[in-house]
Amino acid sequence: MINKGLSFLAAFFSKKINRRLFYLAVISLFALGEFLYLGLVRRTLVFYSTMEGITVVEDRMLRRSYSRETDIRRYIEEVLLGPVSPDSAPLFPRDTRLNSFMYRDGVVYADLTELAALPIPAGRDVFQSLLTLNEGIRRNFSFIKNVRLFIGGNEVFFNEFYRIFPNFADNSSAAP
């Protein structure tokens, strides 16, 4: 029985194409296992170039958790860290932090430190930075209904955001 199995394997692996398919299958299974073990997910972050002011999109692999609230918090903290590219400007001053964060019933509540209210030297205003953060959260998390941003405990640009997003974020193909 063992000799039959070994002779079958020897005949199978004697063909070049069978060996290559086997190697491909092993590598694919290894990559799938590593992907599932690491639990990373791709998120897009938008910044602006320092010279032209055009948008620069960065893809980052962030660790996935099994909590939506934790995933959104990690995304906002990555945005606050700023861009990787030296030619891009951060959306907020470097020491801006996330004071508090909550995700309830499809609504994100994010309170940033008072430094977020200061413009950065790249020439963008605070409204554009907050709008970019708002759009980034909505783009990366399709289940979000609304985003409420605060600076130092005070809600910012509520009426302006309401005009830009007159309906809650409906990222699904069919509204419920």
DOLO-25180 format. One line per field, with one value per residue: residue number from 1; residue in three letters; chain; x, y, z of N, C-alpha, C, CB in turn. Coordinates in Angstrom, 3 decimals. Atoms other than C-alpha are relative to their C-alpha. Glycine has a CB too. Example, Ala and Ser with C-alpha at 12.3 -4.5 7.8 and 13.67 -1.06 7.14 Angstrom:
REM residues 2
i	[1/2]
aa	[ALA/SER]
ch	[A/A]
n.x	[0.890/-0.820]
n.y	[-1.190/-1.190]
n.z	[0.000/-0.060]
ca.x	[12.300/13.670]
ca.y	[-4.500/-1.060]
ca.z	[7.800/7.140]
c.x	[0.900/-0.770]
c.y	[1.200/1.090]
c.z	[0.000/0.730]
cb.x	[-0.992/0.414]
cb.y	[0.027/0.462]
cb.z	[1.246/-1.415]
REM end
This chain:
REM residues 176
i	[1/2/3/4/5/6/7/8/9/10/11/12/13/14/15/16/17/18/19/20/21/22/23/24/25/26/27/28/29/30/31/32/33/34/35/36/37/38/39/40/41/42/43/44/45/46/47/48/49/50/51/52/53/54/55/56/57/58/59/60/61/62/63/64/65/66/67/68/69/70/71/72/73/74/75/76/77/78/79/80/81/82/83/84/85/86/87/88/89/90/91/92/93/94/95/96/97/98/99/100/101/102/103/104/105/106/107/108/109/110/111/112/113/114/115/116/117/118/119/120/121/122/123/124/125/126/127/128/129/130/131/132/133/134/135/136/137/138/139/140/141/142/143/144/145/146/147/148/149/150/151/152/153/154/155/156/157/158/159/160/161/162/163/164/165/166/167/168/169/170/171/172/173/174/175/176]
aa	[MET/ILE/ASN/LYS/GLY/LEU/SER/PHE/LEU/ALA/ALA/PHE/PHE/SER/LYS/LYS/ILE/ASN/ARG/ARG/LEU/PHE/TYR/LEU/ALA/VAL/ILE/SER/LEU/PHE/ALA/LEU/GLY/GLU/PHE/LEU/TYR/LEU/GLY/LEU/VAL/ARG/ARG/THR/LEU/VAL/PHE/TYR/SER/THR/MET/GLU/GLY/ILE/THR/VAL/VAL/GLU/ASP/ARG/MET/LEU/ARG/ARG/SER/TYR/SER/ARG/GLU/THR/ASP/ILE/ARG/ARG/TYR/ILE/GLU/GLU/VAL/LEU/LEU/GLY/PRO/VAL/SER/PRO/ASP/SER/ALA/PRO/LEU/PHE/PRO/ARG/ASP/THR/ARG/LEU/ASN/SER/PHE/MET/TYR/ARG/ASP/GLY/VAL/VAL/TYR/ALA/ASP/LEU/THR/GLU/LEU/ALA/ALA/LEU/PRO/ILE/PRO/ALA/GLY/ARG/ASP/VAL/PHE/GLN/SER/LEU/LEU/THR/LEU/ASN/GLU/GLY/ILE/ARG/ARG/ASN/PHE/SER/PHE/ILE/LYS/ASN/VAL/ARG/LEU/PHE/ILE/GLY/GLY/ASN/GLU/VAL/PHE/PHE/ASN/GLU/PHE/TYR/ARG/ILE/PHE/PRO/ASN/PHE/ALA/ASP/ASN/SER/SER/ALA/ALA/PRO]
ch	[A/A/A/A/A/A/A/A/A/A/A/A/A/A/A/A/A/A/A/A/A/A/A/A/A/A/A/A/A/A/A/A/A/A/A/A/A/A/A/A/A/A/A/A/A/A/A/A/A/A/A/A/A/A/A/A/A/A/A/A/A/A/A/A/A/A/A/A/A/A/A/A/A/A/A/A/A/A/A/A/A/A/A/A/A/A/A/A/A/A/A/A/A/A/A/A/A/A/A/A/A/A/A/A/A/A/A/A/A/A/A/A/A/A/A/A/A/A/A/A/A/A/A/A/A/A/A/A/A/A/A/A/A/A/A/A/A/A/A/A/A/A/A/A/A/A/A/A/A/A/A/A/A/A/A/A/A/A/A/A/A/A/A/A/A/A/A/A/A/A/A/A/A/A/A/A]
n.x	[0.824/-0.879/-0.772/0.888/0.146/-1.260/-0.196/0.934/-0.586/-1.168/0.498/0.653/-0.992/-0.973/0.390/-0.362/1.191/0.583/-0.828/0.254/1.335/-0.096/-0.688/0.927/1.036/-0.611/-0.255/1.305/0.506/-0.820/0.395/1.335/-0.152/-0.630/0.992/0.997/-0.639/-0.343/1.233/-0.166/0.982/-0.497/0.750/-0.544/-0.082/-0.195/-0.738/-0.221/-1.421/-0.415/-0.296/1.110/1.270/0.840/0.215/-0.917/0.661/-0.902/0.596/-0.686/0.543/0.242/0.430/1.451/0.498/1.362/0.845/0.063/-0.452/-1.464/-0.496/0.160/-0.936/-1.346/-0.077/-0.124/-1.331/-0.948/0.120/-0.627/-1.453/-0.468/-0.419/-1.307/-0.776/-0.472/0.558/1.394/0.200/1.038/1.276/0.081/-1.319/-0.623/0.330/1.439/0.318/1.407/0.382/0.959/0.566/1.112/0.774/1.271/1.127/-0.404/-0.481/-1.332/-0.247/-1.440/-0.390/-1.425/-0.537/0.173/-0.974/0.616/0.626/-1.026/-0.356/-1.378/-0.700/0.143/0.956/1.376/0.729/0.453/1.190/-0.406/-0.593/1.081/0.798/-0.771/0.111/1.390/0.166/-0.821/0.694/1.158/-0.456/-0.627/0.914/1.274/1.129/0.164/1.143/-0.307/-1.246/0.085/-1.342/-0.068/-1.325/0.063/1.335/0.990/0.229/-0.512/0.516/1.163/0.867/-0.710/-0.016/1.369/0.260/-0.790/0.567/1.371/0.526/-1.034/-0.806/0.617/-1.036/0.458/0.604/1.449/0.294/0.849]
n.y	[-1.189/-1.164/-0.040/-0.511/-1.441/-0.660/0.062/-0.988/-1.329/-0.119/-0.209/-1.312/-1.071/0.115/-0.956/-1.366/-0.816/0.416/-0.585/-1.442/-0.202/0.307/-1.128/-1.124/0.266/-0.152/-1.435/-0.656/0.345/-0.723/-1.414/-0.117/0.167/-1.201/-1.070/0.211/-0.137/-1.402/-0.759/-1.371/-0.493/-1.197/-1.245/-1.115/-1.267/-1.088/-1.168/-0.957/-0.259/-1.285/-0.979/-0.296/0.092/1.044/1.102/1.138/1.124/1.021/1.260/0.569/1.244/-0.130/1.235/0.117/0.560/0.466/-1.075/-1.112/-1.210/0.033/-0.206/-1.413/-0.746/0.196/-0.784/-1.420/-0.197/0.030/-1.282/-1.018/0.169/-0.725/0.793/0.638/-0.704/-1.309/-1.060/-0.210/-0.711/0.605/-0.718/-0.750/-0.179/1.258/0.459/0.212/1.346/0.354/-0.075/1.060/0.587/0.905/0.423/0.541/0.022/-0.472/-1.378/-0.150/-1.212/-0.112/-1.268/-0.256/-1.025/-1.383/-0.296/0.256/-1.238/-0.874/0.355/0.446/-0.914/0.341/-0.895/0.479/-0.431/1.052/0.618/0.970/1.151/0.751/0.598/1.132/1.062/0.474/0.797/1.201/0.950/0.514/0.807/1.236/0.787/-0.166/0.157/-1.249/-0.828/-1.409/-0.293/-1.237/-0.361/-0.990/-0.490/-0.448/0.204/-0.787/0.511/-0.941/-0.073/0.876/-0.463/0.141/1.419/0.406/-0.386/0.857/1.337/-0.244/1.259/0.778/0.740/1.236/0.618/1.289/-0.092/-0.204/-0.534/0.931]
n.z	[0.000/-0.075/1.246/1.049/-0.217/0.353/1.455/0.578/-0.207/0.875/1.367/0.044/-0.054/1.085/1.038/-0.368/-0.251/-1.283/-1.059/-0.049/-0.576/-1.425/-0.638/0.022/-1.002/-1.327/-0.207/-0.168/-1.331/-0.967/0.057/-0.583/-1.444/-0.542/0.080/-1.045/-1.296/-0.250/-0.149/0.464/0.949/0.699/-0.184/0.777/-0.707/0.959/-0.456/1.077/0.219/-0.564/1.047/0.900/-0.695/0.575/-0.933/0.021/-0.661/-0.539/-0.440/-1.161/-0.513/-1.432/-0.641/-0.133/-1.257/0.192/-0.505/0.940/-0.695/-0.038/1.362/0.366/-0.838/0.557/1.240/-0.337/-0.563/1.116/0.696/-0.842/0.066/1.174/1.162/0.022/1.015/-0.474/0.832/-0.368/-1.262/-0.837/-0.018/-1.245/-0.612/-0.417/-1.351/-0.141/-0.467/-0.134/-1.421/-0.288/1.203/-0.259/1.157/-0.469/0.941/1.318/-0.050/-0.559/-0.771/-0.212/-0.611/0.178/-0.889/0.471/1.063/1.305/0.460/0.565/1.380/0.179/0.904/1.423/0.617/-0.042/-1.183/-0.904/0.575/1.011/-0.691/-0.638/1.069/0.521/-1.000/0.053/1.226/-0.118/-0.876/0.744/1.125/-0.452/-0.817/0.711/-0.909/-0.756/0.400/-0.187/-0.700/-0.783/-0.438/-1.069/-0.379/-1.381/-0.542/0.733/1.356/0.992/1.368/0.140/1.090/1.273/0.338/0.300/1.395/0.886/-0.137/-0.446/-0.538/-0.641/0.972/0.469/0.799/0.503/1.327/-0.167/-1.339/-0.754]
ca.x	[0.000/2.769/4.792/1.760/1.311/4.985/5.069/1.966/3.661/6.860/4.895/2.906/5.954/7.985/6.022/7.226/3.750/2.513/5.477/4.836/1.116/1.953/4.417/1.836/-0.806/1.564/2.572/-1.062/-2.089/0.813/-0.157/-3.793/-2.815/-0.552/-3.290/-5.817/-3.325/-2.209/-5.735/-4.787/-7.191/-6.410/-7.535/-7.107/-6.026/-6.187/-3.656/-2.579/0.786/2.767/3.630/0.603/-2.124/-3.389/-4.768/-2.421/-3.979/-2.065/-2.975/-2.148/-2.619/-4.186/-4.767/-8.379/-10.213/-13.590/-14.970/-16.152/-15.463/-11.833/-11.346/-12.688/-10.624/-7.467/-8.260/-8.698/-5.480/-3.620/-4.986/-3.818/-0.320/-0.041/1.298/4.240/5.391/7.594/5.962/2.543/1.222/-0.742/-4.414/-3.967/-1.056/1.371/0.344/-3.385/-4.798/-8.112/-9.609/-12.565/-14.286/-17.582/-19.463/-23.139/-26.038/-24.113/-22.961/-19.313/-18.527/-14.893/-13.531/-10.134/-7.837/-7.964/-4.901/-7.132/-8.697/-5.380/-4.578/-1.459/1.223/0.372/-2.411/-5.482/-8.166/-9.586/-12.880/-11.131/-9.148/-12.253/-14.193/-11.399/-11.443/-15.243/-15.184/-12.374/-14.327/-17.416/-15.431/-13.557/-16.478/-19.603/-21.787/-21.442/-24.653/-23.245/-20.021/-20.044/-16.707/-15.854/-12.887/-12.371/-15.888/-17.631/-19.231/-17.682/-19.196/-22.442/-24.495/-21.821/-21.485/-25.263/-25.386/-22.628/-24.141/-27.892/-28.747/-26.942/-24.192/-25.962/-23.044/-25.095/-26.496/-30.059/-31.330/-32.935]
ca.y	[0.000/2.436/1.455/2.137/5.584/6.432/5.247/7.375/10.445/9.745/9.507/12.639/14.749/13.456/15.822/19.404/20.948/18.895/20.049/23.667/23.410/21.811/24.595/27.203/25.563/25.431/29.080/30.130/28.257/29.815/33.331/32.762/31.521/34.514/36.906/35.357/35.300/38.938/40.308/43.406/45.539/48.237/51.783/54.879/58.170/61.476/64.250/67.228/67.910/70.764/72.417/72.135/71.412/68.451/65.404/62.566/59.201/56.815/53.180/51.752/48.295/48.558/45.744/44.618/44.076/42.543/45.827/48.494/51.176/50.110/49.989/53.526/54.825/53.312/54.955/58.414/58.014/57.111/60.247/62.341/60.839/62.411/61.295/59.018/60.969/63.972/65.930/65.734/67.919/66.607/67.528/68.817/70.190/67.466/67.348/66.978/63.965/62.198/63.251/60.920/58.667/56.829/54.868/54.281/53.312/54.087/57.533/58.400/60.956/62.090/64.815/66.219/68.353/72.137/72.119/70.843/74.322/75.880/76.088/74.363/76.219/74.438/76.971/74.804/75.927/73.920/73.313/71.559/69.336/68.373/67.770/65.507/63.542/63.274/62.020/59.562/57.997/57.675/56.232/53.601/52.448/51.918/51.164/54.717/56.766/60.054/61.602/64.215/65.953/67.981/70.144/70.587/69.323/71.718/70.450/72.013/73.027/71.173/73.336/73.287/69.501/69.171/71.067/68.916/65.670/66.435/62.781/60.478/58.559/55.937/53.876/50.797/49.995/49.923/51.997/49.968]
ca.z	[0.000/0.948/-2.127/-4.345/-2.793/-3.177/-6.777/-7.510/-5.979/-7.912/-11.156/-10.302/-9.446/-12.403/-14.634/-14.579/-14.724/-11.744/-9.638/-10.540/-9.762/-6.428/-5.585/-6.584/-4.395/-1.395/-1.813/-2.184/0.966/2.853/1.671/2.599/6.051/6.615/5.462/7.835/10.703/10.318/9.905/7.933/5.937/3.367/4.185/2.021/3.555/1.679/2.210/0.118/-1.487/0.003/-3.302/-5.603/-3.075/-5.086/-3.317/-2.485/-1.647/0.593/1.077/4.467/5.857/9.299/11.736/11.667/14.904/15.424/16.721/14.290/16.879/17.230/13.447/12.982/15.907/14.420/11.082/12.654/14.634/11.425/9.740/12.700/12.441/9.009/5.655/5.031/1.987/2.806/-0.040/1.589/4.386/7.364/7.655/11.210/13.255/14.372/18.038/17.361/19.193/19.522/22.895/22.824/20.357/20.198/17.555/18.290/15.997/12.812/13.983/14.629/17.344/17.295/19.562/18.557/20.701/20.387/18.104/15.289/15.106/14.076/10.360/9.135/7.180/3.894/3.314/3.806/6.167/9.041/7.230/4.332/6.715/8.682/5.474/4.184/7.458/7.309/3.711/4.496/7.336/5.149/2.238/4.248/6.380/4.308/7.331/8.735/8.674/9.960/11.239/14.000/14.553/17.646/18.610/22.318/23.018/20.603/17.400/14.323/11.001/11.596/9.207/6.497/6.660/6.625/3.321/1.821/3.116/3.139/3.754/6.075/4.328/2.274/1.044/0.309/-3.112/-1.831/1.051/3.876]
c.x	[0.871/0.807/-0.843/-0.154/1.253/0.246/-0.948/0.575/1.208/-0.433/-0.625/1.033/1.069/-0.330/0.224/-1.225/-0.663/0.796/-0.292/-1.384/-0.007/0.677/-0.917/-1.097/0.551/0.238/-1.317/-0.599/0.787/-0.399/-1.375/0.057/0.623/-0.967/-1.035/0.598/0.276/-1.241/0.134/-1.086/0.543/-0.942/0.675/-0.086/0.299/0.709/0.162/1.490/0.336/0.198/-1.239/-1.347/-0.936/-0.124/1.001/-0.674/1.055/-0.814/0.821/-0.716/-0.103/-0.501/-1.507/-0.329/-1.414/-0.998/0.032/0.547/1.528/0.584/-0.081/0.972/1.412/0.175/0.218/1.386/1.082/-0.042/0.705/1.521/0.591/0.494/1.382/0.923/0.463/-0.548/-1.453/-0.078/-1.057/-1.276/-0.105/1.404/0.492/-0.434/-1.488/-0.247/-1.509/-0.337/-0.915/-0.627/-1.128/-0.690/-1.257/-1.051/0.348/0.517/1.353/0.078/1.492/0.327/1.514/0.465/-0.132/0.965/-0.591/-0.637/1.005/0.301/1.443/0.666/-0.196/-1.074/-1.432/-0.670/-0.493/-1.204/0.379/0.605/-1.072/-0.900/0.712/-0.043/-1.390/-0.209/0.800/-0.654/-1.168/0.419/0.527/-0.917/-1.413/-1.211/-0.281/-1.198/0.331/1.304/-0.159/1.393/-0.063/1.451/-0.144/-1.384/-1.095/-0.139/0.386/-0.712/-1.210/-0.861/0.664/0.036/-1.398/-0.356/0.753/-0.558/-1.445/-0.681/1.125/0.727/-0.692/0.974/-0.428/-0.659/-1.493/-0.262/-0.948/-1.411]
c.y	[1.256/0.123/0.539/1.513/0.750/-0.026/0.974/1.410/0.214/0.247/1.376/1.122/-0.123/0.959/1.412/0.843/-0.359/0.566/1.486/0.305/-0.280/1.144/1.222/-0.161/0.184/1.470/0.747/-0.282/0.716/1.481/0.214/-0.138/1.223/1.183/-0.128/0.180/1.462/0.863/1.459/0.356/1.298/1.167/1.094/1.271/1.077/1.145/0.933/0.251/1.405/1.062/0.392/0.010/-1.046/-1.153/-1.121/-1.104/-1.000/-1.217/-0.518/-1.270/0.127/-1.323/0.036/-0.555/-0.499/0.976/1.152/1.273/0.074/0.243/1.468/0.856/-0.116/0.813/1.481/0.286/-0.040/1.310/1.091/-0.129/0.724/-0.928/-0.607/0.760/1.361/1.170/0.298/0.667/-0.726/0.823/0.921/0.221/-1.287/-0.507/-0.192/-1.462/-0.193/-0.017/-1.146/-0.451/-0.939/-0.304/-0.676/0.128/0.616/1.422/0.025/1.350/0.042/1.397/0.136/1.066/1.375/0.370/-0.198/1.261/0.961/-0.404/-0.465/0.878/-0.279/0.827/-0.487/0.499/-1.213/-0.723/-1.069/-1.244/-0.862/-0.675/-1.215/-1.172/-0.628/-0.909/-1.297/-1.053/-0.629/-0.935/-1.365/-0.908/0.207/-0.093/1.265/0.771/1.484/0.126/1.345/0.280/1.134/0.424/0.569/-0.099/0.774/-0.531/1.059/-0.159/-0.882/0.421/-0.153/-1.458/-0.476/0.372/-0.902/-1.413/0.145/-1.240/-0.680/-0.798/-1.296/-0.628/-1.342/0.188/0.227/0.463/-0.941/0.505]
c.z	[0.000/-1.280/-1.146/0.100/-0.398/-1.507/-0.708/0.132/-0.901/-1.439/-0.138/-0.055/-1.084/-1.133/0.523/0.366/1.331/1.174/0.146/0.574/1.497/0.753/0.086/1.053/1.417/0.320/0.226/1.366/1.096/0.042/0.616/1.523/0.653/-0.002/1.115/1.387/0.340/0.190/-0.399/-1.000/-0.600/0.252/-0.818/0.830/-1.023/0.701/-1.197/-0.145/0.494/-1.077/-0.813/0.696/-0.568/0.990/-0.239/0.807/0.432/0.387/1.166/0.414/1.510/0.556/0.208/1.371/-0.281/0.601/-1.007/0.632/0.028/-1.378/-0.407/0.810/-0.550/-1.281/0.312/0.580/-1.074/-0.783/0.800/0.030/-1.201/-1.092/0.178/-0.945/0.521/-0.821/0.314/1.364/0.825/-0.059/1.210/0.535/0.648/1.369/0.228/0.373/0.043/1.488/0.375/-1.310/0.401/-1.337/0.524/-1.090/-1.354/-0.034/0.702/0.704/0.297/0.500/-0.095/0.986/-0.645/-1.114/-1.395/-0.571/-0.632/-1.435/-0.068/-1.040/-1.484/-0.692/-0.027/1.257/0.785/-0.584/-1.019/0.645/0.666/-1.030/-0.584/0.978/-0.026/-1.211/0.065/0.871/-0.744/-1.134/0.456/0.795/-0.532/0.918/0.815/-0.548/0.073/0.772/0.687/0.549/1.017/0.172/1.402/0.594/-0.707/-1.423/-1.020/-1.328/-0.224/-1.189/-1.356/-0.440/-0.382/-1.435/-0.973/-0.012/0.465/0.556/0.734/-1.065/-0.357/-0.964/-0.569/-1.364/0.070/1.425/0.731/0.162]
cb.x	[-0.939/0.936/0.529/-1.375/-0.331/1.167/-0.227/-1.393/0.403/0.870/-1.023/-0.917/0.659/0.049/-1.489/0.759/-1.002/-0.053/1.496/0.131/-1.025/0.774/1.285/-0.620/-0.559/1.326/0.758/-0.967/0.061/1.500/0.006/-0.939/0.842/1.256/-0.694/-0.609/1.292/0.836/-0.471/1.384/-1.396/0.140/-0.079/-0.760/1.084/-1.357/1.395/-0.757/0.371/1.286/1.063/-0.028/-0.669/0.578/-1.427/1.432/-1.048/0.802/-0.060/0.055/0.879/-1.011/0.735/-0.596/0.024/-0.180/0.471/-1.438/-0.558/0.494/-0.791/-1.465/-0.049/0.259/-1.287/-1.103/0.281/-0.304/-1.490/-0.547/0.360/1.095/-0.016/-0.119/-0.827/1.513/0.130/-0.774/-0.418/0.480/-1.164/-0.877/-0.045/1.468/0.527/-0.757/0.617/-0.312/-0.686/-1.091/1.083/-1.009/0.825/-0.463/-1.182/-1.133/-1.023/1.092/-0.858/0.780/-0.479/0.301/1.474/0.176/1.235/-1.050/-0.701/1.284/-0.219/0.060/1.441/-0.323/0.419/-0.057/-1.180/-0.345/-0.891/1.002/1.015/-0.831/-0.286/1.462/0.307/-0.984/0.430/1.356/-0.496/-0.819/1.083/1.186/0.100/-0.119/0.255/1.293/-1.210/-1.151/1.224/-1.068/0.873/-0.581/0.556/0.478/-0.005/0.392/-1.479/1.497/1.073/-0.835/-0.388/1.428/0.543/-0.989/0.398/1.474/0.831/-0.812/-0.582/-0.587/1.411/-1.399/1.242/-0.982/0.286/-0.806/-0.616/0.589]
cb.y	[-0.004/-0.096/-1.395/-0.674/0.288/-0.667/-1.447/-0.079/0.186/-1.267/-1.083/0.186/0.013/-1.435/-0.203/0.661/-0.169/-1.537/-0.220/0.607/-0.895/-1.314/0.357/0.142/-1.427/-0.779/0.603/-0.454/-1.517/-0.146/0.500/-1.062/-1.223/0.347/-0.015/-1.387/-0.794/0.548/-0.082/0.195/0.221/-0.261/0.401/0.170/-0.034/0.475/-0.399/1.325/-0.160/-0.170/-0.552/-0.994/1.313/-0.495/-0.534/0.374/-0.670/0.537/-1.051/1.012/-1.222/1.130/-0.211/-0.900/1.069/-1.381/0.475/0.219/0.037/-1.338/-0.859/0.473/-0.502/-1.498/-0.183/0.423/-1.054/-1.186/0.369/-0.088/-1.483/0.955/0.857/-1.482/0.174/0.035/-0.366/-1.332/1.478/-0.133/-0.989/-0.736/1.119/0.162/0.971/0.376/-0.258/-1.385/1.336/0.479/-0.747/0.621/-0.958/0.718/0.733/-0.110/0.925/-0.124/0.039/-0.313/0.088/0.435/-0.295/0.963/-0.884/-1.107/0.683/-0.044/1.197/-1.494/-0.040/-1.473/0.273/-1.534/0.907/0.580/1.060/0.630/0.473/0.922/1.032/0.417/0.549/1.196/0.814/0.348/0.696/1.161/0.747/0.322/0.397/-1.037/-1.160/0.874/-0.304/0.730/0.002/-0.111/0.403/-0.563/1.084/1.401/0.362/1.495/-0.423/-0.186/-0.378/0.009/1.452/0.552/-0.827/0.650/1.467/-0.017/-0.874/0.543/-0.924/-0.925/-0.280/0.251/-0.168/-0.663/-1.250/-1.313/1.427/-0.261]
cb.z	[1.207/1.219/-0.351/0.086/1.456/0.728/-0.521/0.698/1.469/0.083/-0.379/1.221/1.356/-0.525/-0.426/-1.142/-1.141/0.094/-0.294/-1.401/-0.701/0.216/-0.777/-1.388/-0.171/0.079/-1.216/-1.087/0.216/-0.349/-1.448/-0.595/0.297/-0.800/-1.367/-0.125/0.030/-1.147/1.408/-0.625/0.684/-1.529/1.514/-1.348/1.124/-0.605/0.616/0.265/-1.505/0.794/-0.930/-1.114/-0.021/-1.351/-0.124/0.588/-0.934/1.221/-1.164/1.180/-0.410/0.288/1.346/-1.114/1.183/0.611/1.419/-0.476/1.437/0.547/-0.987/0.233/1.450/-0.283/-0.840/1.005/1.057/-0.935/-0.225/1.412/-0.060/0.385/-1.246/-0.426/-1.284/-0.027/-1.442/0.003/-0.251/1.454/-0.004/1.041/1.038/-0.002/1.004/-1.317/1.390/-0.673/0.310/1.007/-0.825/1.037/-0.937/1.282/0.599/-0.923/0.727/-1.103/1.325/-1.302/1.486/-1.450/0.345/1.151/0.161/0.115/1.155/0.850/-0.949/-0.418/0.298/-0.151/-1.355/-0.069/-0.392/1.376/-0.653/-0.971/1.050/0.888/-1.105/-0.268/1.402/-0.053/-1.227/0.558/1.291/-0.565/-0.771/0.820/1.510/-1.086/0.935/-0.073/0.883/0.736/-0.977/1.166/-1.202/1.334/-1.022/0.098/1.422/-0.017/-0.193/-0.188/-0.973/1.287/0.216/0.116/1.174/0.987/-0.234/0.433/1.000/-1.135/-1.126/1.092/0.548/-0.674/0.817/0.997/-0.793/-0.317/-0.092/1.356]
REM end
